Amino acid sequence: MSTDQSLPFLPFALPEIGEEEIAEVADALRSGWVTTGPKTRRFEQAFVELLGDDSLQAIAVNSATAGLHLALEALGIGPGDEVITTTHTFTATAEVVRYLGADVKLVDIDPATLNIDPVAIEAAITPATKAIMPVHYAGLAVDMDAIYAIAHKHGLKVIEDAAHSLPTTYKGQLVGTLKSDAVVFSFYANKTMTTGEGGMLVTRDADLAARAKVMRLHGINRDAFDRFTAKVPSWYYEIVAPGFKYNLTDIAAALGLHQLKRLPGFQVRREQIAQRYDEAFADLPIIRPPRPVHAGDTHSWHLYVIRLSDGTTVQRDAFIDSLFADGIGVSVHYIPLHLHPYWKERYDLRPEQFPHSQKAFERMLTLPLYTRMTDADVERVIASVRKALGRA
């Protein structure tokens, strides 16, 4: 199969926004309530209903970064504390620790799953360690039983960075319903569902939820929605902490309400594309993404990451250049944190400390995978990958 240079550029990712989302956003605009209000409340409740556990609270925020920051702050993380996470993630996972004056301990990944390595976590624990932040990379669940065993043994908190993992399952349970202290999802434009920008903090800890709600909006001790919709004078409030400005708007929540309803269909399409890629690449010198370890579990397929096999003559950067020359948008997830100047210099990090992440980075790229892709788009990506590897 050959690629057609006359075809338009196929972007790496595109959100799928339908007429119902557009109508709900228009309704928010016409209502006059465009910041945090009734649609955000509905979105939070709908998210809990999706997870299927009434013991959970869902707190809508303007980004997953904000949600992670709020969770750590509510758990009391601060100067002198350490939080362990993976080097193979976007900087947001780690930077929120520094917001609070605490320190980050970066550890390597399991080369089979590309998720954080529990053995490396155990080795990194010190008396200052207070929490573990696993990342469900690309939408594949972390070995959470191993994480919980370590956390229980050492008295540590667990905050899941679930930015990639809606609707990922672990041993039949949706991520978000496990035993962690907090779980944070992302609704950024390229995620499995979107609110444009946005995120959701999920927890069973009533104290954590109460603190996060206060800190989400300037440390105000009363809900702004209640104050502005009250039918009697309700202007008085108090600032009880130096909070943040992390609330989600009703305009964004309007998108989320219908994206949530469409999530099962989105997941089916993502799985179909991943399966087609798997079949088409079976004979190529690449490592395809790992599948869930436990039978019947769901991979969210936020990302489809391939790695060049040992001995492949094509270099990763040349591979990317070839795909772009064919009009195929690809990316790399991620440039590990230990290679970025801030993290490298602050903690004196070297690539040899993270051999699995480093090797994966040097050989990996992420292919387009999103629900608006047609079957023809998928075949076009396949043809380009095969051509780049001399297997057209």
Backbone hydrogen bonds, N-H to C=O, Kabsch-Sander energy under -0.5 kcal/mol:
donor,donor_aa,acceptor,acceptor_aa,energy
5,Q,3,T,-0.7
7,L,4,D,-1.7
10,L,327,G,-3.5
17,I,15,P,-0.7
22,I,18,G,-2.0
23,A,19,E,-2.6
24,E,20,E,-2.1
25,V,21,E,-2.5
26,A,22,I,-2.4
27,D,23,A,-2.1
28,A,24,E,-2.0
29,L,25,V,-2.3
30,R,26,A,-2.6
31,S,27,D,-1.8
32,G,28,A,-0.8
32,G,29,L,-0.6
33,W,28,A,-0.5
34,V,32,G,-0.9
41,R,37,G,-2.0
42,R,38,P,-2.2
43,F,39,K,-2.4
44,E,40,T,-2.4
45,Q,41,R,-2.2
46,A,42,R,-2.8
47,F,43,F,-1.9
48,V,44,E,-1.9
49,E,45,Q,-2.3
50,L,46,A,-2.1
51,L,47,F,-2.1
52,G,48,V,-1.6
53,D,48,V,-1.1
56,L,53,D,-1.7
57,Q,203,T,-2.8
59,I,201,L,-2.9
60,A,58,A,-0.6
61,V,199,G,-2.5
62,N,246,Y,-1.9
64,A,198,G,-0.5
67,G,63,S,-1.7
68,L,64,A,-2.7
69,H,65,T,-2.3
70,L,66,A,-2.8
71,A,67,G,-2.3
72,L,68,L,-2.4
73,E,69,H,-2.5
74,A,70,L,-2.6
75,L,71,A,-1.5
76,G,73,E,-1.5
77,I,72,L,-2.2
80,G,101,G,-0.6
81,D,78,G,-2.1
82,E,128,A,-2.2
83,V,103,D,-2.3
84,I,131,A,-2.4
85,T,105,K,-2.1
86,T,133,M,-0.6
87,T,107,V,-2.2
89,T,87,T,-1.5
93,T,90,F,-1.5
94,A,90,F,-0.5
94,A,91,T,-0.7
95,E,91,T,-3.1
96,V,92,A,-1.4
97,V,94,A,-1.3
98,R,94,A,-1.1
99,Y,95,E,-1.7
100,L,96,V,-0.8
100,L,97,V,-0.7
101,G,98,R,-1.8
102,A,97,V,-1.6
103,D,81,D,-2.9
105,K,83,V,-2.6
106,L,104,V,-0.6
107,V,85,T,-1.8
110,D,115,N,-3.1
114,L,110,D,-3.1
117,D,108,D,-2.0
121,I,117,D,-1.9
122,E,118,P,-2.3
123,A,119,V,-1.8
124,A,120,A,-1.1
124,A,121,I,-0.9
125,I,121,I,-0.8
125,I,122,E,-0.8
129,T,126,T,-1.7
130,K,82,E,-3.0
131,A,82,E,-1.1
132,I,157,K,-2.5
133,M,84,I,-3.1
136,H,161,D,-1.6
137,Y,135,V,-1.8
139,G,136,H,-1.2
140,L,137,Y,-1.9
144,M,142,V,-2.0
147,I,143,D,-1.5
148,Y,144,M,-3.0
149,A,145,D,-2.1
150,I,146,A,-1.9
151,A,147,I,-2.7
152,H,148,Y,-2.8
153,K,149,A,-2.1
154,H,150,I,-2.0
155,G,151,A,-1.1
156,L,151,A,-2.3
157,K,130,K,-2.4
159,I,132,I,-2.4
160,E,182,A,-2.5
161,D,134,P,-2.9
162,A,160,E,-1.2
162,A,184,V,-2.3
165,S,162,A,-1.4
168,T,165,S,-0.9
169,T,298,T,-2.0
170,Y,173,Q,-3.1
173,Q,170,Y,-1.8
175,V,168,T,-2.9
177,T,174,L,-2.2
181,D,158,V,-1.7
182,A,158,V,-1.4
183,V,202,V,-2.2
184,V,160,E,-2.4
185,F,200,M,-2.5
187,F,198,G,-2.9
189,A,196,G,-0.8
191,K,188,Y,-2.0
195,T,187,F,-2.4
196,G,187,F,-0.6
197,E,195,T,-1.5
199,G,61,V,-2.3
200,M,185,F,-1.6
201,L,59,I,-2.5
202,V,183,V,-3.1
202,V,200,M,-0.5
203,T,57,Q,-2.0
206,A,204,R,-0.8
209,A,205,D,-2.6
210,A,206,A,-2.4
211,R,207,D,-2.4
212,A,208,L,-2.7
213,K,209,A,-2.3
214,V,210,A,-1.8
215,M,211,R,-2.8
216,R,212,A,-1.8
217,L,213,K,-0.6
217,L,214,V,-0.9
218,H,215,M,-0.6
218,H,244,F,-3.8
219,G,214,V,-1.7
220,I,214,V,-0.7
220,I,217,L,-1.7
221,N,238,E,-2.5
227,R,223,D,-2.0
228,F,224,A,-2.3
229,T,225,F,-1.1
230,A,226,D,-0.9
240,V,219,G,-3.0
240,V,238,E,-0.7
241,A,219,G,-0.6
243,G,218,H,-0.7
243,G,241,A,-1.8
244,F,215,M,-2.8
246,Y,216,R,-3.1
246,Y,244,F,-0.5
247,N,216,R,-0.5
248,L,60,A,-0.6
250,D,34,V,-0.5
250,D,35,T,-0.6
251,I,34,V,-1.4
253,A,249,T,-2.4
254,A,250,D,-2.1
255,L,251,I,-1.0
256,G,252,A,-1.9
257,L,253,A,-2.3
258,H,254,A,-0.9
258,H,255,L,-0.6
259,Q,255,L,-2.1
260,L,256,G,-2.6
261,K,257,L,-0.9
262,R,258,H,-1.4
263,L,259,Q,-0.7
263,L,260,L,-0.9
266,F,262,R,-2.5
267,Q,263,L,-2.7
268,V,264,P,-1.9
269,R,265,G,-2.0
270,R,266,F,-2.4
271,E,267,Q,-2.4
272,Q,268,V,-2.1
273,I,269,R,-2.2
274,A,270,R,-2.5
275,Q,271,E,-2.6
276,R,272,Q,-2.2
277,Y,273,I,-2.5
278,D,274,A,-2.7
279,E,275,Q,-2.3
280,A,276,R,-2.4
281,F,277,Y,-2.1
282,A,279,E,-0.9
284,L,281,F,-1.8
286,I,284,L,-2.1
287,I,307,R,-3.7
288,R,286,I,-0.7
297,D,294,H,-2.0
300,S,139,G,-1.7
302,H,138,A,-1.1
303,L,138,A,-1.8
304,Y,367,L,-0.6
305,V,303,L,-0.6
306,I,304,Y,-0.5
306,I,365,L,-2.5
307,R,287,I,-1.8
308,L,363,R,-2.4
309,S,285,P,-2.6
312,T,309,S,-1.9
319,F,315,Q,-2.4
320,I,316,R,-2.3
321,D,317,D,-2.3
322,S,318,A,-2.2
323,L,319,F,-2.0
324,F,320,I,-2.5
325,A,321,D,-2.2
326,D,322,S,-1.0
326,D,323,L,-0.5
327,G,324,F,-1.8
328,I,323,L,-2.5
329,G,10,L,-3.1
329,G,327,G,-0.6
331,S,366,T,-1.8
337,L,87,T,-3.0
339,L,336,P,-1.9
340,H,337,L,-1.5
344,K,340,H,-2.9
345,E,341,P,-2.6
346,R,342,Y,-2.5
347,Y,343,W,-2.0
348,D,344,K,-0.5
349,L,344,K,-1.7
353,Q,350,R,-2.0
354,F,351,P,-2.0
358,Q,354,F,-2.7
359,K,355,P,-2.3
360,A,356,H,-2.3
361,F,357,S,-2.7
362,E,358,Q,-2.0
363,R,359,K,-0.8
363,R,360,A,-1.0
364,M,360,A,-1.0
364,M,361,F,-0.7
365,L,306,I,-2.0
366,T,331,S,-3.6
367,L,304,Y,-2.4
369,L,12,F,-0.8
373,M,370,Y,-1.8
378,V,374,T,-2.2
379,E,375,D,-2.4
380,R,376,A,-1.9
381,V,377,D,-2.0
382,I,378,V,-2.4
383,A,379,E,-2.6
384,S,380,R,-2.0
385,V,381,V,-2.5
386,R,382,I,-2.5
387,K,383,A,-2.3
388,A,384,S,-2.4
389,L,385,V,-1.4
390,G,387,K,-1.8
391,R,386,R,-3.7
